[in-house]
């Protein structure tokens, strides 16, 4: 007969102390946020820009209009002949007036008030050529 061998005592496995989980981050569909912030006139237009791959979220290309964006995300996309660099500040509840929409984001690359050629508009070309009204460009 076999001798009875007692099983070695098992050590109690201690589970690490669980920290309370942070509440889930509030997000909103990307196309809806762009529409509410008045970057696009309609959600289908916003969807088209996103689906074509022209939009980046936090530097990563995004192809899904349903991607969730929240406060702190950075968006990069083309609009009206320039590249917009926007930080999401708040999520909206509705598509309100322009003043309300401007509070939803921070423009990280604001457009200057004057066009780039406006610096030259201050000086008259004829004065820089050394002539007045009567001066001919061929002289």
Secondary structure, 3 states (H helix, E strand, C coil): CCCCCCCCCCCCCCCCCCCCCCCCCCCEEHHHHHHHCCCCCCHHHHHHHHHCCCEEECCEEECCCCCEECCCCEEEEEECCEEEEEEECCCCCCCCCHHHHHCCEEECCCCCCCCHHHHHHHCCHHHHCCCCCCCCCCC
